[in-house]
Amino acid sequence: MEEEKKKEKLFGIKALFQYFSSDLDKIAEGEAAIAINNEEIIISQQFKEPYIIKLIDILETSPVDYKVFLPLSPNGKLIISELGYEYENFLRILKDARNEILAKYLLMEEKVIRKNIKAEFSYLEAQGAAAESGNCNITVYETGLSMLPDNGKILRMAYCEIMDITEGDYKITITSESGQKLELSKMGYEFDAFKKTLSDTINALDMFAQSLVMELDPSLDTLTTRKIARLLRDGKAAMKKDIEQYSAQVWKSLEKKIEKAGVAPEYKYLKTLSHENQIAIGLKQGLMGSMTSDYIWFLMPIYGIDPKKPGNAIAMEAVPVGNEANKDEAKAELPVSDKLIKMAKDMQKNMAASLQMGKEAQASMGKMQEIPQFKTPPNSKEQDIGLNGEYGEKAAGDEKQPEEESKGKATYFFKILKRADYPKPENLTGLESEVEKLIKKINKAMISINFRREPIYIEDEKLYYPENFKYKFAISKIAELREIREKFIGRAIHLSFNSWKAGIEGLLKFNVSTIEEKARFKKYQ
């Protein structure tokens, strides 16, 4: 019953439909009442059982000759026709509802800055690969750009991964650090607004990162500040050796933030096990502005030249850091760096507020014209906000996390090499480069899932529980998430320092003693 309350009818009409279980097998057709809610299309015929099609099972929306063709997963298709004057409304609301549910299931639930931008696209995954092209719908989020082509293969490009953006002939070309290239064009009157929104949103993140660096080392010049900020952009964890080539003080200040966050003994212990130059630290801005904390997180590579000694792992931990600038704001004049951080957050807040005003104006006009409008789900404020799934700040959808995790912290561990490969001496000589590759993958995965941890550690059988289906869907679509799940060893829960330390010792010994690749350490789970 609780699930039913979350479903909101967005559109309804009488039309013709054809439903195929395969390309050739038509199992139903005729006139029906067709309703769209924020999760499903429901087709109801008089005196017959309804057909309920999940929006996430629609592979693409293909309008042809005023008919809407909907190929379905894993097979079958739905054709809807005779929509009359409501054809455009039906198609728009269907696409919007599907975009919304895909974003939710791909864990993109964060502030939307601007959405429903229609464009043509050309996308190149990597050099040498065939380019994809077509029409798409663009959403500008607070930390990334989402593009949903009509063929349904959704793409999210995090701003921290963008290497270059160029403009020319009413076309925007975006190139990522990993070589992806996205070209967007034919946006019409939306082009200038999209360009400004994208630039302002990225600038707000860059301002936050540069302001953070200025706080960490006030003596830095502008160019050096920009270089370090690029390493730490939007929460990316940067290695000690990369930061210290510009400023040793920035690294020391990051370690002091870890100390102030209350995990100094744990960090110092892990540091004794780790290769210090490859330790990586990042600071992630809270996804809900002043409502949530910023988080500092770190990655600690643990390995050696003796494969029998505990190792072959990277440890990961994230802890909230108090916003000291906010606490002191009423008492004293803020330093320049804190003013800039506040300014960056205010920019993000103002962009979100402007979007909300636009929504309200559109809704008012819709009521006056009696045209069905796409509605924001009533529970949209109860977002699964990622990092706030631990430390007593539960995220919506994460209410059933293990009790010990909702009360305290946990350290997560990932394999560097396959267990069958780690004992071979020849594989240990080049382990440094493997560690750095894995740090990049963990960075990308954590950014892709907005720093949630549950999709990493949740067991396969629990993915089939209704409340975890969004994680199952995300895992099927996000390659980096699948990879770090495969590398996940287990967790050590912070019930006490001694029990946590014992858990780590047991986990690391387990990791080099078992030969079963998929085995996870279970003692503290």
Summary of the structure (lengths in Angstrom):
residues: 525
radius of gyration: 24.8
end to end distance: 30.7
largest distance: 76.5
contacts: 1633
relative contact order: 0.09
helix: 43%
strand: 26%
